[in-house]
Amino acid sequence: MTGNILNNGIMVDKVKSGKEILDDFFFDRIEEIENVDKDIAKMLSKLYQEDKLTDTNVKNELQKLRDGNKN
């Protein structure tokens, strides 16, 4: 979770912010996690990108996925 940067010619580690870590996870990694349902991963990523990742929204979207799978 760090990257190297030069500071006056000295290599130092740059620690990522919490937002950077979350962005990496939701934009790049969540859909690649083994055994994670792709539809759920896409839904969570979409809610995060829309700044709507709340308990209520996740529950509602999961219900929509369940209802869609019944048809």
Biopython code that builds the backbone (N, CA, C, O; Angstrom):
import numpy as np
from Bio.PDB.StructureBuilder import StructureBuilder

atoms = [
    (1, "MET", "N", (0.802, -1.186, 0.000)),
    (1, "MET", "CA", (0.000, 0.000, 0.000)),
    (1, "MET", "C", (0.857, 1.266, 0.000)),
    (1, "MET", "O", (0.364, 2.355, 0.297)),
    (2, "THR", "N", (2.106, 1.123, -0.325)),
    (2, "THR", "CA", (2.969, 2.296, -0.370)),
    (2, "THR", "C", (3.634, 2.380, -1.722)),
    (2, "THR", "O", (3.682, 1.405, -2.472)),
    (3, "GLY", "N", (4.144, 3.552, -2.024)),
    (3, "GLY", "CA", (4.907, 3.744, -3.239)),
    (3, "GLY", "C", (6.158, 4.516, -2.900)),
    (3, "GLY", "O", (6.165, 5.290, -1.944)),
    (4, "ASN", "N", (7.205, 4.324, -3.655)),
    (4, "ASN", "CA", (8.450, 5.019, -3.383)),
    (4, "ASN", "C", (8.467, 6.366, -4.092)),
    (4, "ASN", "O", (8.062, 6.474, -5.249)),
    (5, "ILE", "N", (8.933, 7.378, -3.397)),
    (5, "ILE", "CA", (9.122, 8.695, -3.996)),
    (5, "ILE", "C", (10.484, 9.215, -3.579)),
    (5, "ILE", "O", (11.048, 8.796, -2.568)),
    (6, "LEU", "N", (10.996, 10.129, -4.373)),
    (6, "LEU", "CA", (12.283, 10.733, -4.039)),
    (6, "LEU", "C", (12.055, 12.026, -3.276)),
    (6, "LEU", "O", (11.240, 12.856, -3.678)),
    (7, "ASN", "N", (12.760, 12.191, -2.200)),
    (7, "ASN", "CA", (12.698, 13.404, -1.408)),
    (7, "ASN", "C", (14.131, 13.863, -1.204)),
    (7, "ASN", "O", (14.853, 13.288, -0.389)),
    (8, "ASN", "N", (14.556, 14.894, -1.934)),
    (8, "ASN", "CA", (15.939, 15.384, -1.883)),
    (8, "ASN", "C", (16.928, 14.266, -2.179)),
    (8, "ASN", "O", (17.977, 14.162, -1.543)),
    (9, "GLY", "N", (16.575, 13.421, -3.165)),
    (9, "GLY", "CA", (17.475, 12.353, -3.562)),
    (9, "GLY", "C", (17.423, 11.126, -2.679)),
    (9, "GLY", "O", (18.143, 10.160, -2.933)),
    (10, "ILE", "N", (16.594, 11.133, -1.651)),
    (10, "ILE", "CA", (16.475, 10.002, -0.735)),
    (10, "ILE", "C", (15.160, 9.296, -1.014)),
    (10, "ILE", "O", (14.110, 9.934, -1.086)),
    (11, "MET", "N", (15.216, 7.973, -1.171)),
    (11, "MET", "CA", (14.025, 7.179, -1.407)),
    (11, "MET", "C", (13.218, 7.069, -0.113)),
    (11, "MET", "O", (13.740, 6.629, 0.912)),
    (12, "VAL", "N", (11.956, 7.465, -0.162)),
    (12, "VAL", "CA", (11.080, 7.335, 1.006)),
    (12, "VAL", "C", (9.778, 6.681, 0.550)),
    (12, "VAL", "O", (9.416, 6.754, -0.624)),
    (13, "ASP", "N", (9.094, 6.056, 1.464)),
    (13, "ASP", "CA", (7.807, 5.445, 1.161)),
    (13, "ASP", "C", (6.702, 6.474, 1.332)),
    (13, "ASP", "O", (6.692, 7.250, 2.288)),
    (14, "LYS", "N", (5.768, 6.463, 0.380)),
    (14, "LYS", "CA", (4.587, 7.311, 0.476)),
    (14, "LYS", "C", (3.443, 6.421, 0.930)),
    (14, "LYS", "O", (3.118, 5.442, 0.257)),
    (15, "VAL", "N", (2.842, 6.735, 2.034)),
    (15, "VAL", "CA", (1.726, 5.957, 2.555)),
    (15, "VAL", "C", (0.449, 6.478, 1.910)),
    (15, "VAL", "O", (0.194, 7.683, 1.905)),
    (16, "LYS", "N", (-0.349, 5.569, 1.370)),
    (16, "LYS", "CA", (-1.595, 5.957, 0.727)),
    (16, "LYS", "C", (-2.614, 6.400, 1.776)),
    (16, "LYS", "O", (-2.643, 5.896, 2.899)),
    (17, "SER", "N", (-3.431, 7.340, 1.380)),
    (17, "SER", "CA", (-4.513, 7.782, 2.253)),
    (17, "SER", "C", (-5.614, 6.722, 2.259)),
    (17, "SER", "O", (-5.637, 5.828, 1.413)),
    (18, "GLY", "N", (-6.505, 6.834, 3.203)),
    (18, "GLY", "CA", (-7.635, 5.912, 3.259)),
    (18, "GLY", "C", (-8.463, 5.969, 1.996)),
    (18, "GLY", "O", (-8.914, 4.933, 1.508)),
    (19, "LYS", "N", (-8.674, 7.167, 1.450)),
    (19, "LYS", "CA", (-9.441, 7.322, 0.215)),
    (19, "LYS", "C", (-8.742, 6.638, -0.949)),
    (19, "LYS", "O", (-9.397, 5.992, -1.766)),
    (20, "GLU", "N", (-7.431, 6.768, -1.038)),
    (20, "GLU", "CA", (-6.683, 6.110, -2.113)),
    (20, "GLU", "C", (-6.818, 4.586, -2.019)),
    (20, "GLU", "O", (-6.970, 3.907, -3.035)),
    (21, "ILE", "N", (-6.762, 4.064, -0.812)),
    (21, "ILE", "CA", (-6.892, 2.620, -0.609)),
    (21, "ILE", "C", (-8.294, 2.166, -1.010)),
    (21, "ILE", "O", (-8.443, 1.153, -1.694)),
    (22, "LEU", "N", (-9.321, 2.903, -0.592)),
    (22, "LEU", "CA", (-10.693, 2.553, -0.961)),
    (22, "LEU", "C", (-10.910, 2.668, -2.466)),
    (22, "LEU", "O", (-11.553, 1.809, -3.068)),
    (23, "ASP", "N", (-10.374, 3.729, -3.078)),
    (23, "ASP", "CA", (-10.490, 3.883, -4.533)),
    (23, "ASP", "C", (-9.864, 2.694, -5.248)),
    (23, "ASP", "O", (-10.466, 2.126, -6.160)),
    (24, "ASP", "N", (-8.657, 2.315, -4.837)),
    (24, "ASP", "CA", (-7.992, 1.156, -5.444)),
    (24, "ASP", "C", (-8.851, -0.093, -5.311)),
    (24, "ASP", "O", (-8.998, -0.860, -6.263)),
    (25, "PHE", "N", (-9.416, -0.292, -4.131)),
    (25, "PHE", "CA", (-10.213, -1.486, -3.872)),
    (25, "PHE", "C", (-11.479, -1.503, -4.727)),
    (25, "PHE", "O", (-11.755, -2.484, -5.418)),
    (26, "PHE", "N", (-12.249, -0.411, -4.677)),
    (26, "PHE", "CA", (-13.536, -0.410, -5.367)),
    (26, "PHE", "C", (-13.420, -0.214, -6.873)),
    (26, "PHE", "O", (-14.285, -0.685, -7.611)),
    (27, "PHE", "N", (-12.380, 0.466, -7.354)),
    (27, "PHE", "CA", (-12.235, 0.686, -8.792)),
    (27, "PHE", "C", (-11.466, -0.437, -9.475)),
    (27, "PHE", "O", (-11.739, -0.759, -10.632)),
    (28, "ASP", "N", (-10.517, -1.032, -8.780)),
    (28, "ASP", "CA", (-9.597, -1.950, -9.448)),
    (28, "ASP", "C", (-9.632, -3.384, -8.958)),
    (28, "ASP", "O", (-9.396, -4.301, -9.745)),
    (29, "ARG", "N", (-9.916, -3.606, -7.699)),
    (29, "ARG", "CA", (-9.650, -4.932, -7.139)),
    (29, "ARG", "C", (-10.872, -5.757, -6.769)),
    (29, "ARG", "O", (-10.808, -6.985, -6.812)),
    (30, "ILE", "N", (-11.959, -5.138, -6.415)),
    (30, "ILE", "CA", (-13.084, -5.882, -5.849)),
    (30, "ILE", "C", (-13.592, -6.970, -6.800)),
    (30, "ILE", "O", (-13.951, -8.059, -6.351)),
    (31, "GLU", "N", (-13.625, -6.692, -8.091)),
    (31, "GLU", "CA", (-14.145, -7.677, -9.037)),
    (31, "GLU", "C", (-13.155, -8.802, -9.313)),
    (31, "GLU", "O", (-13.513, -9.807, -9.927)),
    (32, "GLU", "N", (-11.932, -8.642, -8.870)),
    (32, "GLU", "CA", (-10.905, -9.653, -9.106)),
    (32, "GLU", "C", (-10.712, -10.617, -7.935)),
    (32, "GLU", "O", (-9.935, -11.566, -8.037)),
    (33, "ILE", "N", (-11.405, -10.381, -6.836)),
    (33, "ILE", "CA", (-11.249, -11.226, -5.652)),
    (33, "ILE", "C", (-11.899, -12.582, -5.915)),
    (33, "ILE", "O", (-13.047, -12.670, -6.351)),
    (34, "GLU", "N", (-11.148, -13.614, -5.643)),
    (34, "GLU", "CA", (-11.629, -14.978, -5.865)),
    (34, "GLU", "C", (-12.860, -15.261, -5.015)),
    (34, "GLU", "O", (-12.926, -14.876, -3.847)),
    (35, "ASN", "N", (-13.827, -15.934, -5.611)),
    (35, "ASN", "CA", (-15.065, -16.365, -4.951)),
    (35, "ASN", "C", (-16.013, -15.225, -4.587)),
    (35, "ASN", "O", (-16.946, -15.425, -3.810)),
    (36, "VAL", "N", (-15.784, -14.034, -5.137)),
    (36, "VAL", "CA", (-16.718, -12.930, -4.921)),
    (36, "VAL", "C", (-17.638, -12.872, -6.128)),
    (36, "VAL", "O", (-17.179, -12.821, -7.269)),
    (37, "ASP", "N", (-18.939, -12.881, -5.869)),
    (37, "ASP", "CA", (-19.930, -12.810, -6.936)),
    (37, "ASP", "C", (-19.708, -11.525, -7.744)),
    (37, "ASP", "O", (-19.649, -10.433, -7.179)),
    (38, "LYS", "N", (-19.587, -11.664, -9.052)),
    (38, "LYS", "CA", (-19.275, -10.522, -9.927)),
    (38, "LYS", "C", (-20.385, -9.472, -9.898)),
    (38, "LYS", "O", (-20.099, -8.276, -9.932)),
    (39, "ASP", "N", (-21.638, -9.899, -9.836)),
    (39, "ASP", "CA", (-22.745, -8.941, -9.798)),
    (39, "ASP", "C", (-22.719, -8.120, -8.506)),
    (39, "ASP", "O", (-22.955, -6.912, -8.526)),
    (40, "ILE", "N", (-22.435, -8.776, -7.398)),
    (40, "ILE", "CA", (-22.348, -8.061, -6.121)),
    (40, "ILE", "C", (-21.161, -7.110, -6.132)),
    (40, "ILE", "O", (-21.271, -5.977, -5.663)),
    (41, "ALA", "N", (-20.032, -7.557, -6.659)),
    (41, "ALA", "CA", (-18.852, -6.692, -6.731)),
    (41, "ALA", "C", (-19.126, -5.459, -7.578)),
    (41, "ALA", "O", (-18.750, -4.349, -7.203)),
    (42, "LYS", "N", (-19.782, -5.651, -8.723)),
    (42, "LYS", "CA", (-20.109, -4.511, -9.595)),
    (42, "LYS", "C", (-21.068, -3.549, -8.901)),
    (42, "LYS", "O", (-20.927, -2.331, -9.005)),
    (43, "MET", "N", (-22.042, -4.112, -8.195)),
    (43, "MET", "CA", (-23.013, -3.287, -7.486)),
    (43, "MET", "C", (-22.327, -2.451, -6.407)),
    (43, "MET", "O", (-22.596, -1.255, -6.287)),
    (44, "LEU", "N", (-21.447, -3.069, -5.627)),
    (44, "LEU", "CA", (-20.736, -2.335, -4.578)),
    (44, "LEU", "C", (-19.833, -1.267, -5.179)),
    (44, "LEU", "O", (-19.762, -0.152, -4.661)),
    (45, "SER", "N", (-19.155, -1.592, -6.247)),
    (45, "SER", "CA", (-18.286, -0.635, -6.917)),
    (45, "SER", "C", (-19.091, 0.556, -7.439)),
    (45, "SER", "O", (-18.679, 1.707, -7.297)),
    (46, "LYS", "N", (-20.233, 0.266, -8.039)),
    (46, "LYS", "CA", (-21.092, 1.330, -8.569)),
    (46, "LYS", "C", (-21.585, 2.242, -7.453)),
    (46, "LYS", "O", (-21.535, 3.465, -7.583)),
    (47, "LEU", "N", (-22.059, 1.655, -6.360)),
    (47, "LEU", "CA", (-22.521, 2.473, -5.232)),
    (47, "LEU", "C", (-21.382, 3.335, -4.681)),
    (47, "LEU", "O", (-21.592, 4.501, -4.346)),
    (48, "TYR", "N", (-20.188, 2.768, -4.589)),
    (48, "TYR", "CA", (-19.043, 3.543, -4.100)),
    (48, "TYR", "C", (-18.747, 4.709, -5.033)),
    (48, "TYR", "O", (-18.536, 5.835, -4.580)),
    (49, "GLN", "N", (-18.731, 4.439, -6.336)),
    (49, "GLN", "CA", (-18.431, 5.488, -7.314)),
    (49, "GLN", "C", (-19.461, 6.606, -7.281)),
    (49, "GLN", "O", (-19.130, 7.770, -7.511)),
    (50, "GLU", "N", (-20.707, 6.254, -6.995)),
    (50, "GLU", "CA", (-21.785, 7.242, -6.930)),
    (50, "GLU", "C", (-21.882, 7.901, -5.554)),
    (50, "GLU", "O", (-22.777, 8.711, -5.315)),
    (51, "ASP", "N", (-20.965, 7.556, -4.650)),
    (51, "ASP", "CA", (-20.965, 8.064, -3.271)),
    (51, "ASP", "C", (-22.272, 7.723, -2.557)),
    (51, "ASP", "O", (-22.807, 8.520, -1.786)),
    (52, "LYS", "N", (-22.771, 6.512, -2.837)),
    (52, "LYS", "CA", (-24.028, 6.044, -2.250)),
    (52, "LYS", "C", (-23.854, 4.721, -1.521)),
    (52, "LYS", "O", (-24.814, 3.967, -1.365)),
    (53, "LEU", "N", (-22.643, 4.435, -1.076)),
    (53, "LEU", "CA", (-22.366, 3.163, -0.409)),
    (53, "LEU", "C", (-22.803, 3.256, 1.048)),
    (53, "LEU", "O", (-22.007, 3.544, 1.942)),
    (54, "THR", "N", (-24.093, 3.003, 1.259)),
    (54, "THR", "CA", (-24.661, 3.025, 2.605)),
    (54, "THR", "C", (-25.291, 1.666, 2.898)),
    (54, "THR", "O", (-25.564, 0.886, 1.986)),
    (55, "ASP", "N", (-25.511, 1.402, 4.144)),
    (55, "ASP", "CA", (-26.143, 0.161, 4.585)),
    (55, "ASP", "C", (-27.476, -0.052, 3.868)),
    (55, "ASP", "O", (-27.738, -1.135, 3.345)),
    (56, "THR", "N", (-28.307, 0.975, 3.848)),
    (56, "THR", "CA", (-29.632, 0.875, 3.234)),
    (56, "THR", "C", (-29.538, 0.609, 1.743)),
    (56, "THR", "O", (-30.248, -0.251, 1.220)),
    (57, "ASN", "N", (-28.666, 1.338, 1.049)),
    (57, "ASN", "CA", (-28.534, 1.142, -0.395)),
    (57, "ASN", "C", (-28.007, -0.252, -0.729)),
    (57, "ASN", "O", (-28.461, -0.873, -1.690)),
    (58, "VAL", "N", (-27.055, -0.744, 0.055)),
    (58, "VAL", "CA", (-26.527, -2.090, -0.185)),
    (58, "VAL", "C", (-27.646, -3.121, 0.006)),
    (58, "VAL", "O", (-27.802, -4.024, -0.815)),
    (59, "LYS", "N", (-28.413, -2.988, 1.073)),
    (59, "LYS", "CA", (-29.527, -3.917, 1.306)),
    (59, "LYS", "C", (-30.529, -3.883, 0.158)),
    (59, "LYS", "O", (-30.984, -4.927, -0.309)),
    (60, "ASN", "N", (-30.869, -2.679, -0.294)),
    (60, "ASN", "CA", (-31.831, -2.549, -1.390)),
    (60, "ASN", "C", (-31.304, -3.170, -2.677)),
    (60, "ASN", "O", (-32.041, -3.864, -3.378)),
    (61, "GLU", "N", (-30.054, -2.928, -2.987)),
    (61, "GLU", "CA", (-29.471, -3.467, -4.215)),
    (61, "GLU", "C", (-29.322, -4.988, -4.141)),
    (61, "GLU", "O", (-29.514, -5.679, -5.141)),
    (62, "LEU", "N", (-28.981, -5.507, -2.964)),
    (62, "LEU", "CA", (-28.905, -6.961, -2.805)),
    (62, "LEU", "C", (-30.278, -7.594, -3.012)),
    (62, "LEU", "O", (-30.388, -8.659, -3.621)),
    (63, "GLN", "N", (-31.312, -6.947, -2.512)),
    (63, "GLN", "CA", (-32.672, -7.459, -2.706)),
    (63, "GLN", "C", (-33.030, -7.461, -4.188)),
    (63, "GLN", "O", (-33.641, -8.411, -4.677)),
    (64, "LYS", "N", (-32.654, -6.401, -4.906)),
    (64, "LYS", "CA", (-32.911, -6.352, -6.349)),
    (64, "LYS", "C", (-32.204, -7.506, -7.064)),
    (64, "LYS", "O", (-32.769, -8.133, -7.960)),
    (65, "LEU", "N", (-30.958, -7.776, -6.657)),
    (65, "LEU", "CA", (-30.227, -8.887, -7.269)),
    (65, "LEU", "C", (-30.928, -10.212, -6.972)),
    (65, "LEU", "O", (-31.055, -11.060, -7.856)),
    (66, "ARG", "N", (-31.380, -10.393, -5.732)),
    (66, "ARG", "CA", (-32.081, -11.629, -5.373)),
    (66, "ARG", "C", (-33.368, -11.778, -6.182)),
    (66, "ARG", "O", (-33.666, -12.852, -6.705)),
    (67, "ASP", "N", (-34.122, -10.689, -6.275)),
    (67, "ASP", "CA", (-35.396, -10.725, -7.014)),
    (67, "ASP", "C", (-35.149, -10.997, -8.494)),
    (67, "ASP", "O", (-35.930, -11.703, -9.133)),
    (68, "GLY", "N", (-34.088, -10.454, -9.034)),
    (68, "GLY", "CA", (-33.747, -10.681, -10.432)),
    (68, "GLY", "C", (-33.343, -12.105, -10.709)),
    (68, "GLY", "O", (-33.568, -12.613, -11.807)),
    (69, "ASN", "N", (-32.740, -12.767, -9.715)),
    (69, "ASN", "CA", (-32.308, -14.149, -9.881)),
    (69, "ASN", "C", (-33.471, -15.132, -9.805)),
    (69, "ASN", "O", (-33.338, -16.277, -10.236)),
    (70, "LYS", "N", (-34.615, -14.699, -9.259)),
    (70, "LYS", "CA", (-35.788, -15.574, -9.161)),
    (70, "LYS", "C", (-36.481, -15.714, -10.501)),
    (70, "LYS", "O", (-37.148, -16.718, -10.755)),
    (71, "ASN", "N", (-36.330, -14.717, -11.360)),
    (71, "ASN", "CA", (-37.038, -14.710, -12.652)),
    (71, "ASN", "C", (-36.326, -15.530, -13.689)),
    (71, "ASN", "O", (-36.790, -15.627, -14.825)),
]
sb = StructureBuilder()
sb.init_structure("model")
sb.init_model(0)
sb.init_chain("A")
sb.init_seg("    ")
for serial, (resi, resn, name, xyz) in enumerate(atoms, 1):
    if name == "N":
        sb.init_residue(resn, " ", resi, " ")
    sb.init_atom(name, np.array(xyz, "f"), 0.0, 1.0, " ", f" {name:<3s}", serial, name[0])
structure = sb.get_structure()
